[in-house]
Structures are given as structure tokens and as C-alpha cells.
Amino acid sequence: MSPAAPARMLVMGIVNVTPDSFSDGGRFIDPQAAIEHARQLVADGADMLDVGAESTRPGFEAVPADEQLRRLRDVLPGLKDIGVPFSIDTRVAAVASTAVAAGASMVNDVSGGTHDPGMLALVADLGVDFVCQLWGRDPHIPMRDQLAARLDACLGAGIDRSRIVLDPGLGFGADPGDDWPALARIDDATALGQRVLVGASRKRFLATPGDDAAMRDDAGIAVTAWCAQHGVWAVRTHTVAPHKRAIEVISRLMETRTQRDSDK
């Protein structure tokens, strides 16, 4: 009997309802534009969506909860029946609570629950999935140890282990150069036994002098191919279709190799 084929990695499409995101700020601040963008991401093959109303680009200014909710107010209803699950990208428990009530099935907190003291307890109470990202990853401490510490914090708060997704926090370290070793050692994250989400899309560590968003997108597809070979559960990206194609190619190659090895 042939071994089971490896699960194909999923793609999370990004919906930024912000005026100041580093790559698409302002393009989808209008609720209808945001909903149409979400629909296009789904049409392109997104397995889920991630909607946020606070940019956490380098040098960002915090957006109060009431302003996040104002930006999201007319967007969330349009996502409820869009055909795929969606998560709320926020560091604020009050925003997460409102979004879950509106249909979000996941909370994606770039601070890993360290910004708002009430976040972890809220997620545990809501019983939804939680993306726990490393905030300010320390290059002097093994990434696996840092992720394990955040995992323990989530479990200690009562979040069910099956609900926890770990994120190494690419783009959130002190030095963009530190993202390369973190990505190269992504096996250290997947070895913890949890689902792992990687968000490399258009991050500054992919940049070279004089490049633009399209060039970063090209580099991001290579990152997706790497992740698809190393047991990552999902990638978070601004452009869905090329990433889906890259995953299809890698999956086909891996399945072919598995079949070949089983036939020996």
C-alpha cells in the first residue's frame, strides 16, 4: 500500500482595511473595495482570509479599538458568507471579540497575546483558532524555544492545543537579516507539533535596492515553495493565485517522489 500523500499547504489571502499598510495602504479602506478584493482572493483560490484594520508595518502607530471597529464595521458582514473561513488580524481583545461575533473563526495576533492582557483568556473562552506569532523574535534564543514558550502561555490560558497555530514572526525581528535563518530553520517550528503559519509576503527581508512590490511578490513565491516542502500548514500572502500554483507544483513533485519510493 502506498503511503498517504502529504497534506497540501493552504493559502491565506490578506485583506488590509487600512490607510497605511506598507504595500497596499488605502487601496481597500472603502468597505465595498475591501469586500470585492476579498471575493477576488477567494476566486484566485484562497483557502481562508485574514482581515485587519491596523497596520503593523515598521514604525507603525497603534490604532485604537474603536477606530479598528469603525473600519471593520461594514466589511465583516460581507465576509460572513464569502465561502471560506476568515480570521481577524488584531492585537486587541475587544476587536477580536466583535469580529468573532460577526463570523471570524480565527484570531491572528501578531503580538502572540502579549499586547492585550485579556487576549489569551478571551480566545480560550471563544473557542476559536489562535495564531500566536513571535513579537520581536530574539536572534540569540533558539526560535523553537521562543515558540514553545508562547505555546505554553496559550495552553496555560486555557486555549485548546488543537486551536493553536504558531507563527515565527517574519518581519517582526530587530534585524531583517534575522528572518533568513528563521525561515531556513522552519523545521524547528513545525517540530513542535502545531500548525505553522508563515507570513513572508512583501516583507522587507525579501527586498533588494530599487525593487518594488512585484519583485517582492516574486521572491515570496520562492518562500512559499520552500514552506510547502517543510511541513508548513499555511502561508499568508497578498497575491493568492501564483502561490497556489507553486504549491500545486511542489505537491505534485512530492507525491510523485513518494509514489516512486513506495514502488521500490
GUZA-795225 format. One record per residue (C-alpha): x, y, z; residue in one letter; residue number from 1. Coordinates in steps of 0.02 Angstrom, whole numbers, plus 50000, padded with zeros to 5 digits. Example, Ala and Ser with C-alpha at 12.3 -4.5 7.8 and 13.67 -1.06 7.14 Angstrom:
50615, 49775, 50390, A, 1
50684, 49947, 50357, S, 2
***
This chain:
50000, 50000, 50000, M, 1
50066, 50172, 49955, S, 2
50096, 50295, 50098, P, 3
49972, 50437, 50115, A, 4
50012, 50591, 50013, A, 5
50068, 50741, 50116, P, 6
49935, 50870, 50151, A, 7
49940, 51018, 50034, R, 8
49984, 51183, 50111, M, 9
49846, 51312, 50123, L, 10
49846, 51494, 50068, V, 11
49778, 51637, 50174, M, 12
49735, 51794, 50075, G, 13
49764, 51965, 50155, I, 14
49629, 52099, 50165, V, 15
49702, 52260, 50235, N, 16
49567, 52384, 50287, V, 17
49697, 52517, 50325, T, 18
49758, 52681, 50251, P, 19
49941, 52648, 50291, D, 20
49991, 52467, 50260, S, 21
50166, 52457, 50189, F, 22
50116, 52385, 50020, S, 23
49932, 52418, 49987, D, 24
49883, 52552, 50112, G, 25
49722, 52642, 50065, G, 26
49676, 52530, 49919, R, 27
49542, 52438, 50016, F, 28
49493, 52563, 50150, I, 29
49323, 52580, 50066, D, 30
49216, 52436, 50131, P, 31
49150, 52386, 49961, Q, 32
49326, 52386, 49888, A, 33
49384, 52276, 50032, A, 34
49241, 52153, 50004, I, 35
49272, 52147, 49817, E, 36
49456, 52116, 49850, H, 37
49410, 51975, 49968, A, 38
49299, 51898, 49835, R, 39
49440, 51907, 49709, Q, 40
49560, 51822, 49829, L, 41
49434, 51681, 49851, V, 42
49411, 51669, 49663, A, 43
49600, 51656, 49648, D, 44
49597, 51506, 49764, G, 45
49618, 51573, 49941, A, 46
49578, 51439, 50070, D, 47
49546, 51573, 50202, M, 48
49558, 51760, 50226, L, 49
49640, 51872, 50355, D, 50
49563, 52044, 50380, V, 51
49643, 52180, 50484, G, 52
49616, 52363, 50521, A, 53
49784, 52407, 50600, E, 54
49945, 52411, 50502, S, 55
50094, 52339, 50597, T, 56
50223, 52394, 50469, R, 57
50392, 52453, 50536, P, 58
50367, 52615, 50634, G, 59
50177, 52595, 50644, F, 60
50065, 52692, 50763, E, 61
49938, 52593, 50863, A, 62
49757, 52609, 50805, V, 63
49629, 52621, 50946, P, 64
49499, 52484, 50959, A, 65
49354, 52599, 50915, D, 66
49441, 52654, 50754, E, 67
49480, 52474, 50706, Q, 68
49298, 52430, 50734, L, 69
49240, 52579, 50631, R, 70
49346, 52522, 50485, R, 71
49284, 52344, 50501, L, 72
49100, 52382, 50534, R, 73
49041, 52371, 50354, D, 74
49170, 52243, 50298, V, 75
49140, 52099, 50417, L, 76
48959, 52067, 50363, P, 77
49020, 52047, 50184, G, 78
49143, 51912, 50234, L, 79
49024, 51802, 50332, K, 80
48957, 51709, 50180, D, 81
49105, 51729, 50064, I, 82
49135, 51543, 50052, G, 83
49296, 51522, 50153, V, 84
49337, 51549, 50337, P, 85
49412, 51714, 50390, F, 86
49520, 51772, 50533, S, 87
49535, 51940, 50618, I, 88
49709, 52015, 50622, D, 89
49714, 52115, 50783, T, 90
49811, 52134, 50945, R, 91
49658, 52197, 51039, V, 92
49538, 52081, 51129, A, 93
49386, 52193, 51105, A, 94
49411, 52194, 50916, V, 95
49436, 52006, 50914, A, 96
49276, 51979, 51013, S, 97
49172, 52085, 50894, T, 98
49246, 52003, 50740, A, 99
49214, 51827, 50805, V, 100
49034, 51876, 50842, A, 101
49025, 51933, 50660, A, 102
49088, 51766, 50594, G, 103
49277, 51759, 50612, A, 104
49337, 51584, 50657, S, 105
49516, 51631, 50698, M, 106
49610, 51769, 50789, V, 107
49779, 51816, 50715, N, 108
49877, 51915, 50845, D, 109
50048, 51974, 50786, V, 110
50097, 52004, 50966, S, 111
50057, 51825, 51014, G, 112
49943, 51883, 51153, G, 113
50073, 51995, 51235, T, 114
49996, 52163, 51188, H, 115
49824, 52146, 51267, D, 116
49822, 52056, 51436, P, 117
49646, 51994, 51402, G, 118
49678, 51916, 51232, M, 119
49728, 51738, 51278, L, 120
49586, 51716, 51403, A, 121
49462, 51785, 51277, L, 122
49519, 51665, 51141, V, 123
49506, 51520, 51262, A, 124
49329, 51573, 51306, D, 125
49278, 51597, 51125, L, 126
49345, 51428, 51073, G, 127
49416, 51488, 50907, V, 128
49583, 51457, 50824, D, 129
49726, 51571, 50876, F, 130
49880, 51620, 50775, V, 131
50015, 51651, 50904, C, 132
50155, 51749, 50823, Q, 133
50326, 51789, 50893, L, 134
50332, 51976, 50925, W, 135
50511, 52041, 50922, G, 136
50595, 51874, 50892, R, 137
50762, 51866, 50983, D, 138
50901, 51800, 50868, P, 139
51004, 51749, 51020, H, 140
50872, 51625, 51082, I, 141
50827, 51471, 50979, P, 142
50666, 51504, 50884, M, 143
50596, 51337, 50941, R, 144
50619, 51388, 51123, D, 145
50532, 51555, 51096, Q, 146
50385, 51473, 51007, L, 147
50375, 51339, 51142, A, 148
50363, 51474, 51274, A, 149
50218, 51558, 51184, R, 150
50135, 51389, 51159, L, 151
50147, 51358, 51346, D, 152
50070, 51530, 51379, A, 153
49924, 51488, 51266, C, 154
49897, 51319, 51346, L, 155
49911, 51397, 51518, G, 156
49773, 51519, 51473, A, 157
49658, 51375, 51429, G, 158
49669, 51378, 51238, I, 159
49646, 51202, 51170, D, 160
49807, 51137, 51091, R, 161
49714, 51093, 50930, S, 162
49667, 51277, 50911, R, 163
49844, 51348, 50918, I, 164
49939, 51399, 50762, V, 165
50120, 51457, 50780, L, 166
50198, 51595, 50675, D, 167
50386, 51632, 50680, P, 168
50353, 51817, 50652, G, 169
50449, 51855, 50493, L, 170
50471, 52043, 50477, G, 171
50448, 52073, 50663, F, 172
50627, 52047, 50722, G, 173
50751, 52185, 50759, A, 174
50853, 52149, 50601, D, 175
50776, 52093, 50436, P, 176
50930, 51986, 50408, G, 177
50875, 51876, 50552, D, 178
50723, 51820, 50452, D, 179
50831, 51714, 50336, W, 180
50896, 51595, 50471, P, 181
50721, 51587, 50547, A, 182
50648, 51534, 50380, L, 183
50792, 51416, 50343, A, 184
50757, 51329, 50509, R, 185
50567, 51325, 50491, I, 186
50578, 51140, 50536, D, 187
50613, 51198, 50714, D, 188
50438, 51273, 50716, A, 189
50347, 51127, 50637, T, 190
50437, 51006, 50754, A, 191
50332, 51071, 50899, L, 192
50184, 50977, 50826, G, 193
50070, 51127, 50797, Q, 194
50008, 51202, 50636, R, 195
50129, 51335, 50574, V, 196
50083, 51492, 50477, L, 197
50216, 51589, 50382, V, 198
50188, 51769, 50329, G, 199
50330, 51823, 50215, A, 200
50228, 51917, 50085, S, 201
50313, 52081, 50035, R, 202
50416, 52085, 50193, K, 203
50571, 52194, 50192, R, 204
50694, 52048, 50211, F, 205
50647, 51997, 50034, L, 206
50690, 52169, 49965, A, 207
50841, 52220, 49864, T, 208
50889, 52401, 49823, P, 209
50770, 52479, 49699, G, 210
50642, 52339, 49700, D, 211
50454, 52357, 49704, D, 212
50305, 52257, 49769, A, 213
50301, 52148, 49613, A, 214
50482, 52096, 49638, M, 215
50448, 52055, 49820, R, 216
50298, 51953, 49763, D, 217
50412, 51850, 49650, D, 218
50530, 51817, 49796, A, 219
50381, 51772, 49905, G, 220
50330, 51633, 49786, I, 221
50500, 51552, 49815, A, 222
50469, 51562, 50003, V, 223
50302, 51476, 49978, T, 224
50386, 51336, 49880, A, 225
50510, 51315, 50023, W, 226
50372, 51310, 50153, C, 227
50273, 51183, 50053, A, 228
50421, 51065, 50065, Q, 229
50443, 51085, 50252, H, 230
50275, 51045, 50330, G, 231
50207, 51222, 50348, V, 232
50018, 51224, 50367, W, 233
49983, 51388, 50276, A, 234
50061, 51545, 50203, V, 235
49986, 51718, 50219, R, 236
50000, 51820, 50060, T, 237
49939, 51972, 49964, H, 238
49931, 51877, 49798, T, 239
49848, 51706, 49801, V, 240
49848, 51631, 49626, A, 241
50037, 51613, 49596, P, 242
50060, 51540, 49769, H, 243
49926, 51410, 49737, K, 244
50013, 51363, 49576, R, 245
50181, 51347, 49665, A, 246
50102, 51235, 49796, I, 247
50023, 51127, 49661, E, 248
50193, 51101, 49579, V, 249
50283, 51060, 49742, I, 250
50141, 50945, 49797, S, 251
50145, 50853, 49630, R, 252
50332, 50829, 49644, L, 253
50321, 50767, 49824, M, 254
50178, 50648, 49782, E, 255
50274, 50581, 49633, T, 256
50429, 50552, 49739, R, 257
50325, 50466, 49874, T, 258
50247, 50351, 49743, Q, 259
50416, 50313, 49667, R, 260
50490, 50269, 49836, D, 261
50342, 50157, 49879, S, 262
50363, 50063, 49716, D, 263
50544, 50016, 49752, K, 264
***
